[in-house]
Amino acid sequence: MNLTKRRKFYLILFHLILGAFAVYIPFLFNVYYVLLFIYAASEISKKETHANRIGHYYIAYFVGLELLIRISKAIVIDQFGKYGIILLILISFIKTRKIYDIQPKVFILFIGLMLVSLILVDSATFRRDLDLISFYLSGPICLAFCVFYFNDFKMEFNKDFMNSLFLSFLPILSLVVFVFIKSGAIDIDSIVYGANSNQSGGFGPNQISVIFGYGMMVLFIGFIFRNSITGNYFVDGFLLFILVYRILLTFSRGGFISPIIAIILSIIYISIRSKSFISSNKTAIFAIIGGFVLVLFGWLRTNEVTGNKLEERYEGYTGDTKYTDRREFTSGRDRLVELELDIFYNNWVLGVGPGMAGKVRSEKLRGGISKVANHTEFSRMLAEHGLYGLFALIILFTFPISKLRRSKNINNSFIIVLFVSLSMLTMSHNAHRLVLPSFLYGFAFVNIIKDRKNDTVLR
């Protein structure tokens, strides 16, 4: 795919307008999504081969589009973002006959481990059983399919890798417009110390911040590889500031902190592995520093418009802090993890079944009066899948390590650490509510090769 600066400009402009359509004329946005998905499936089925793979462009784009689909009520099936990605990958496999030789086979075992505890699902109705299975298993299964598709996928740096990231970034611009329009002006008096749905377009602040955080990371990748995402570094910098501003206004800390940690970890890892990394990539280092300066400026500006409540939120303040001096840094997630580990301890063989841990959490925390949602995928896998979940987690954590040990390409190693870190961090605070962590985990294992005209840029 050849994306010139002019084409990028028109695509960016189109997606800014698309965000407004999703607010004011959602029917047209629905039509756009349905027709585009049908077109993507058709193109993959007709054109994808072992030598000419195009599915990654559509997969990346629909990953970025998922949350806008849900927030604008464009689809009825809540988990269609994950099912859609699985379907596109299956079409590719059938077309290329790769379905007969899926690799790596350890993730076939991973899926099998996730299915064992299905026999324990027992809610009020059969329909509810299906909803629980869909909600809690679609994410891990989609992750496995992303690994099947992207593992050792040879990608030219500019033509495939950077263009895929650009396509995944476009719908985030639409989402920014959507949130700006729906959120309206900032009312300092209405801002509380919890996650702020008013400044998240009326949707879940955690999911909004995760997607914007991913967009922030994509822009940083452009700085690191000295390859502008939009085709203009000033535009990249401006968009980075806007994303930081919107992330921070959600008051959801995980989506902001996770990409920063992932970026720092990847830089530290590569600096240790390659002693010449810093001296050989001085321009990239200066660009990274410039990016963090923009992040700091975005923080200061957002803290100012929130009357310093943002800073207090990150210091752990809660609504009753001034009366009790209590600080809350995990929004209660540590307590949920403790409960899920306790469930695992008492049901360590099979667990309690997909989605069934919620009932136990609710009974212990609120006397069964209301639902207590899961936020940490790893403790959920232990609680709901028992020993099989533990084996699945071992696969999830050891596979990237084995890939890193075998990787001799500094670009591949950097991407593995960056993408797997963000995937894991996202699953630690937002579970598998979005398809994004599945995509990030699988996309981490692509094999970047030299472009026909340009070499890859980290040395």
VOGU-3710 file (C-alpha; in Angstrom, 3 decimals, decimal comma):
1> mnltkrrkfy> 0,000/0,000/0,000  1,453/3,308/-1,094  0,398/6,143/1,201  1,776/9,467/0,010  1,589/12,599/2,143  -1,336/13,802/0,050  -3,255/10,560/0,548  -2,572/10,694/4,263  -3,904/14,246/4,386  -7,152/13,274/2,654
11> lilfhlilga> -7,580/10,209/4,866  -7,028/12,291/8,006  -9,538/14,890/6,823  -12,080/12,183/5,994  -11,792/10,616/9,444  -12,162/13,945/11,206  -15,446/14,360/9,330  -16,349/10,725/10,060  -16,185/11,459/13,793  -18,821/14,169/13,377
21> favyipflfn> -20,989/11,813/11,297  -20,840/9,249/14,123  -22,328/11,904/16,434  -24,925/13,592/14,233  -25,786/11,009/11,555  -25,009/7,613/13,154  -27,050/5,787/10,507  -24,571/6,768/7,789  -21,699/5,730/10,023  -23,393/2,349/10,507
31> vyyvllfiya> -23,719/1,947/6,739  -20,070/2,919/6,291  -18,929/0,326/8,818  -21,032/-2,546/7,453  -20,109/-1,881/3,817  -16,436/-1,489/4,691  -16,362/-4,776/6,595  -18,015/-6,599/3,690  -15,523/-4,978/1,313  -12,574/-5,986/3,535
41> aseiskketh> -13,729/-9,597/3,728  -14,205/-9,641/-0,060  -10,784/-8,138/-0,790  -8,990/-10,572/1,528  -10,818/-13,541/0,019  -9,919/-12,427/-3,524  -6,436/-10,939/-3,236  -4,617/-12,341/-0,202  -1,970/-14,950/-0,937  1,251/-16,099/0,717
51> anrighyyia> 3,159/-13,646/-1,468  0,630/-10,795/-1,320  -0,835/-10,333/2,138  -3,217/-7,424/2,613  -5,300/-8,528/5,606  -3,109/-6,712/8,121  -4,217/-3,339/6,759  -7,894/-4,114/7,369  -7,247/-5,827/10,705  -5,293/-2,817/12,001
61> yfvglellir> -7,990/-0,419/10,815  -10,860/-2,325/12,446  -8,900/-2,548/15,701  -8,761/1,245/15,785  -12,419/1,498/14,763  -13,814/-0,893/17,397  -14,527/1,572/20,190  -16,113/4,152/17,895  -18,430/1,398/16,658  -19,508/0,611/20,205
71> iskaividqf> -19,747/4,161/21,509  -21,921/5,232/18,555  -24,156/2,134/18,903  -23,279/1,081/15,351  -23,674/-2,632/16,042  -25,887/-4,824/18,189  -23,334/-7,544/19,069  -21,145/-6,100/21,802  -18,088/-8,260/21,051  -18,256/-7,940/17,265
81> gkygiillil> -14,914/-6,102/17,259  -13,221/-9,332/18,342  -15,405/-11,626/16,219  -14,784/-9,451/13,173  -10,999/-9,743/13,525  -11,252/-13,521/13,979  -13,457/-13,752/10,877  -11,025/-11,744/8,725  -8,146/-13,947/9,878  -10,128/-17,111/9,150
91> isfiktrkiy> -10,917/-15,870/5,635  -7,217/-15,248/5,106  -6,316/-18,706/6,396  -8,869/-20,427/4,174  -7,732/-18,409/1,159  -4,039/-19,184/1,670  -4,649/-22,743/2,997  -2,678/-21,763/6,096  -5,540/-23,155/8,166  -3,991/-26,610/7,688
101> diqpkvfilf> -0,714/-25,544/9,259  -1,472/-22,984/11,969  1,636/-21,791/13,811  2,714/-21,539/16,599  0,913/-24,654/17,761  1,371/-23,758/21,423  -1,482/-21,267/20,990  -3,778/-24,040/19,805  -3,103/-25,496/23,245  -3,765/-22,031/24,717
111> iglmlvslil> -7,265/-22,000/23,191  -7,891/-25,555/24,400  -6,946/-24,586/27,946  -9,457/-21,734/27,832  -12,292/-24,087/26,776  -11,980/-26,734/29,490  -13,928/-24,760/32,118  -16,944/-24,200/29,854  -18,703/-27,067/31,622  -18,902/-24,941/34,798
121> vdsatfrrdl> -20,812/-22,008/33,308  -24,169/-21,951/35,063  -26,108/-18,685/35,185  -29,831/-17,953/35,240  -30,520/-18,702/31,568  -28,874/-20,345/28,567  -28,752/-16,948/26,826  -26,888/-15,523/29,791  -24,475/-18,482/29,650  -23,696/-17,633/26,026
131> dlisfylsgp> -23,211/-13,950/26,885  -20,715/-14,818/29,621  -18,792/-17,203/27,381  -18,715/-14,640/24,602  -17,600/-11,775/26,821  -14,862/-13,604/28,690  -13,469/-15,959/26,032  -13,634/-13,860/22,867  -10,619/-11,819/23,988  -8,167/-14,682/24,696
141> iclafcvfyf> -9,287/-16,568/21,567  -8,870/-13,432/19,435  -5,387/-12,998/20,931  -4,457/-16,511/19,814  -5,739/-15,847/16,284  -3,725/-12,609/16,108  -0,614/-14,597/17,017  -1,454/-17,184/14,325  -1,753/-14,421/11,731  1,142/-12,131/12,618
151> ndfkmefnkd> 3,792/-14,513/13,970  6,868/-14,256/11,694  4,828/-12,237/9,172  7,477/-10,549/7,020  6,709/-6,842/6,844  8,563/-4,138/4,990  9,041/-1,309/7,456  7,358/1,580/5,623  5,054/-0,271/3,246  3,564/-2,677/5,782
161> fmnslflsfl> 4,458/-1,890/9,392  4,164/1,907/9,510  1,201/1,988/7,140  -0,644/-0,534/9,323  -0,064/1,684/12,354  -1,263/4,731/10,404  -4,466/2,926/9,404  -5,107/1,873/13,010  -4,559/5,501/14,052  -7,110/7,027/11,663
171> pilslvvfvf> -10,258/5,921/13,565  -8,712/7,307/16,760  -8,884/10,751/15,148  -12,598/10,145/14,530  -12,994/9,147/18,163  -11,236/12,334/19,311  -13,735/14,425/17,324  -16,614/12,343/18,710  -15,470/12,851/22,314  -14,842/16,577/21,850
181> iksgaidids> -18,364/17,087/20,504  -20,130/14,859/23,042  -18,197/16,097/26,079  -18,709/19,813/25,616  -17,195/22,409/27,921  -15,323/21,483/31,091  -17,153/22,173/34,342  -14,583/22,106/37,157  -17,266/21,790/39,833  -18,610/18,581/38,240
191> ivygansnqs> -15,207/16,869/38,143  -14,822/14,221/40,823  -11,797/12,092/41,680  -13,080/8,993/39,910  -12,993/8,190/36,200  -14,831/10,951/34,326  -17,487/9,697/31,899  -18,646/13,273/31,142  -15,315/14,000/29,455  -15,260/10,586/27,759
201> ggfgpnqisv> -18,172/11,179/25,431  -20,569/9,542/27,887  -18,820/6,181/27,474  -16,465/4,145/29,674  -13,465/6,360/30,556  -11,188/3,329/30,916  -11,737/2,172/27,337  -11,471/5,694/25,919  -8,164/6,283/27,708  -6,795/2,921/26,518
211> ifgygmmvlf> -7,487/3,738/22,855  -6,099/7,263/23,161  -3,070/5,842/24,975  -2,470/3,510/22,051  -2,684/6,486/19,702  -0,110/8,243/21,844  2,215/5,237/21,526  1,773/5,137/17,731  2,909/8,761/17,493  5,915/7,966/19,682
221> igfifrnsit> 6,817/5,102/17,350  6,974/7,673/14,572  9,386/9,751/16,676  11,504/6,736/17,614  11,832/5,426/14,049  12,147/8,928/12,568  9,127/8,266/10,380  6,208/10,678/10,823  2,860/8,923/11,227  0,848/11,669/9,531
231> gnyfvdgfll> 3,611/12,775/7,159  4,344/15,932/9,155  6,119/16,000/12,522  4,404/19,231/13,603  1,016/17,592/13,021  2,231/14,538/14,957  3,260/16,751/17,861  -0,038/18,639/17,860  -2,027/15,374/17,824  0,124/13,998/20,645
241> filvyrillt> -0,749/17,021/22,775  -4,476/16,641/21,969  -4,439/12,925/22,828  -2,638/13,549/26,120  -5,168/16,270/26,944  -8,153/13,992/26,217  -6,636/10,994/28,028  -5,995/13,013/31,149  -9,509/14,483/31,136  -10,937/10,954/31,431
251> fsrggfispi> -9,249/10,757/34,860  -8,576/7,103/34,016  -4,948/6,602/34,925  -4,178/3,231/33,349  -4,598/4,341/29,737  -2,129/7,203/30,252  0,488/5,460/32,374  0,643/2,155/30,453  2,038/3,457/27,113  4,577/5,603/28,951
261> iaiilsiiyi> 5,812/2,582/30,906  5,882/0,456/27,732  7,924/3,073/25,855  10,418/3,464/28,720  10,787/-0,318/29,163  11,457/-0,853/25,459  14,072/1,904/25,360  15,794/0,563/28,476  15,799/-2,998/27,092  17,282/-2,001/23,740
271> sirsksfiss> 19,834/0,307/25,405  21,045/-2,603/27,524  21,018/-5,078/24,634  22,740/-2,719/22,176  25,471/-0,614/23,736  25,561/1,593/20,625  21,808/2,229/20,549  21,921/5,724/22,056  25,016/6,879/20,153  23,698/5,491/16,842
281> nktaifaiig> 20,186/6,897/17,174  20,730/10,405/18,543  17,995/11,934/16,385  15,495/9,386/17,702  16,543/10,097/21,291  16,012/13,839/20,815  12,619/13,150/19,225  11,641/10,949/22,188  12,674/13,681/24,626  10,643/16,171/22,588
291> gfvlvlfgwl> 7,658/13,834/22,761  7,869/13,615/26,536  8,136/17,414/26,745  4,825/17,589/24,858  3,348/15,035/27,277  4,509/17,165/30,223  3,057/20,296/28,620  -0,235/18,440/28,076  -0,228/17,382/31,718  0,378/20,924/32,982
301> rtnevtgnkl> -2,325/22,378/30,752  -4,902/19,732/31,701  -4,111/20,093/35,392  -4,650/23,829/35,060  -8,078/23,525/33,415  -9,189/20,985/36,057  -8,223/23,223/38,955  -5,395/20,880/40,086  -7,847/18,007/40,515  -5,896/15,978/37,947
311> eeryegytgd> -2,758/16,085/40,071  -4,746/15,137/43,153  -6,329/12,227/41,258  -2,881/10,825/40,429  -1,832/11,339/44,051  -4,597/8,927/45,021  -7,166/11,367/46,355  -10,747/10,168/46,655  -13,972/11,979/47,449  -13,568/11,399/51,176
321> tkytdrreft> -9,798/11,912/51,436  -10,134/15,214/53,263  -12,174/13,444/55,954  -10,344/10,112/56,198  -6,888/10,846/54,688  -7,373/7,672/52,617  -5,550/7,381/49,284  -6,637/5,025/46,491  -4,125/4,264/43,728  -5,704/1,168/42,147
331> sgrdrlvele> -9,421/2,113/42,196  -10,115/-1,075/44,135  -8,456/-3,396/41,607  -6,078/-4,753/44,251  -9,074/-5,949/46,268  -10,575/-7,620/43,179  -7,273/-9,394/42,496  -7,175/-10,627/46,094  -10,697/-12,007/45,737  -9,872/-13,744/42,457
341> ldifynnwvl> -6,733/-15,299/43,901  -8,856/-16,539/46,797  -11,317/-18,047/44,297  -8,383/-19,758/42,561  -7,124/-21,113/45,884  -10,514/-22,689/46,600  -11,148/-23,886/43,016  -7,627/-24,499/41,748  -8,306/-27,404/39,383  -11,000/-26,104/36,999
351> gvgpgmagkv> -11,760/-22,679/38,425  -15,382/-21,545/38,555  -15,975/-21,172/34,806  -15,869/-18,192/32,388  -17,709/-15,209/33,825  -18,709/-17,011/37,021  -16,126/-15,255/39,211  -18,234/-12,097/38,947  -20,979/-13,667/41,018  -18,522/-14,667/43,754
361> rseklrggis> -16,917/-11,210/43,759  -20,325/-9,578/44,012  -21,376/-11,734/46,952  -18,188/-11,039/48,877  -18,037/-7,303/48,172  -21,662/-6,212/47,947  -23,689/-9,074/49,271  -24,769/-10,088/45,771  -26,740/-6,859/45,304  -24,918/-5,609/42,229
371> kvanhtefsr> -22,395/-6,798/39,676  -18,672/-6,378/40,331  -16,796/-6,257/37,023  -13,411/-7,828/36,425  -10,503/-5,537/35,550  -7,409/-7,755/35,611  -7,247/-10,495/32,992  -4,507/-12,516/34,678  -6,219/-13,048/38,038  -9,501/-13,671/36,180
381> mlaehglygl> -7,890/-16,499/34,191  -6,746/-18,118/37,432  -10,100/-17,740/39,169  -12,240/-18,900/36,248  -9,953/-21,498/34,651  -7,953/-22,785/37,598  -4,872/-24,837/36,799  -5,654/-24,615/33,073  -5,639/-20,842/33,362  -2,238/-21,015/35,047
391> faliilftfp> -0,839/-23,070/32,151  -2,355/-20,573/29,689  -0,662/-17,698/31,537  2,671/-19,522/31,368  2,271/-19,682/27,578  1,270/-16,012/27,459  4,365/-14,863/29,363  7,005/-17,278/28,104  6,289/-17,042/24,373  7,503/-13,399/24,067
401> isklrrskni> 10,598/-14,266/26,108  11,467/-17,118/23,744  10,942/-14,837/20,741  13,206/-12,188/22,272  15,958/-14,700/22,947  15,927/-15,798/19,296  15,597/-12,305/17,827  18,747/-10,906/16,220  17,072/-7,850/14,694  17,075/-4,797/16,980
411> nnsfiivlfv> 13,886/-3,466/15,369  12,002/-6,714/16,010  13,271/-6,865/19,591  12,199/-3,273/20,252  8,719/-3,937/18,877  8,274/-7,139/20,876  9,069/-5,376/24,156  6,988/-2,293/23,316  3,867/-4,037/22,045  3,829/-6,947/24,498
421> slsmltmshn> 4,394/-4,552/27,408  1,462/-2,370/26,400  -0,719/-5,437/25,791  0,076/-6,893/29,217  -0,316/-3,582/31,024  -3,658/-2,993/29,326  -4,900/-6,453/30,314  -3,771/-5,778/33,885  -6,135/-2,819/34,343  -8,739/-3,129/31,574
431> ahrlvlpsfl> -8,860/-6,907/31,066  -10,021/-7,872/27,555  -12,802/-5,328/27,121  -11,268/-4,233/23,819  -9,686/-6,127/20,937  -6,618/-3,851/21,198  -4,517/-5,951/23,651  -5,095/-9,045/21,484  -3,911/-7,171/18,398  -0,916/-5,673/20,215
441> ygfafvniik> 0,209/-9,061/21,489  0,004/-10,707/18,063  1,401/-7,746/16,113  4,473/-7,766/18,377  5,789/-10,851/16,592  5,947/-9,542/13,034  9,292/-9,854/11,283  10,419/-6,457/10,001  12,601/-6,676/6,896  14,349/-4,089/4,771
451> drkndtvlr> 12,234/-1,939/2,505  12,939/-2,074/-1,190  14,256/1,487/-1,013  14,975/2,191/2,631  16,599/0,286/5,452  14,975/0,011/8,878  16,081/2,819/11,121  17,214/1,542/14,518  20,836/0,516/14,688
//
